[in-house]
Amino acid sequence: MTTMPDLEIVKNYFEKSVDAHGATPQGVDWNSEFSQEIRFEQLLKICDPTNPFSIVDYGCGYGALADYLTKKGFKANYFGFDIVDKMLITAREHHAGKSNRTFTEDRNLLPVCDYVVASGIFNYRANISFEDWTTHIISIFHQFNELSQKGFSSNFLTKYSDTDHMRSDLYYADPCYLFDYCKRNFSKNVALLHDYTIYDFTILVRKG
């Protein structure tokens, strides 16, 4: 049986971010709203915007994706999940009085939805080894598969980043490895998006 990494150091890192910056992109460790929304745009290519849908935002932070869905005119029933208590407190305050938005720290309370998306949740690995973090990611991907009926998507920093800008505490994923794993284990219909303007990529897994 594989031992999952201790995520306390990761939780502490994001608690400090949201304490310092609140409900802002910097509060979830993005450097700007521009880069945050580019990532949302890629992730939501998994969705059919012509029909209402349900969606799990796995690692939701303060729920910025819910605001983005409304901004873009998507009709979505939104469920945000996060392991960082202070993120959820901030999310509930930020979204108070807004409809179709639910936040929870209990994985077991998440319903099976049309889609699952995850933005930036695998970037910070602290001192956890690359191999253990990769195993953790694959385990979470299987959760995405269980929670989604139509598909799931996630983004990653890329191993093709400029070496002189790479940090030892971040995870730079191998896009070919993840693409191959998803093709072999989840769906024949997998897309790898690695052609937008920042140093990461997005995996889309369409089911059915």
MOWOLIN-V164403 format. One record per run of one state. SS is the DSSP state (h for helix, s for strand, l for the rest). FROM is the first residue (numbers start at 0). TO is the last residue. Records with the same first field share a line. If there is no record, write none. Layout:
# MOWOLIN-V164403
SS: FROM-TO + FROM-TO
This chain:
# MOWOLIN-V164403
l: 0-6 + 21-23 + 28-31 + 46-51 + 58-62 + 71-74 + 81-83 + 94-99 + 104-105 + 109-111 + 118-122 + 124-128 + 158-161 + 165-168 + 170-170 + 173-173 + 185-187 + 193-198 + 206-207
h: 7-20 + 24-27 + 32-45 + 63-70 + 84-93 + 106-108 + 129-146 + 162-164 + 174-184
s: 52-57 + 75-80 + 100-103 + 112-117 + 123-123 + 147-157 + 169-169 + 171-172 + 188-192 + 199-205
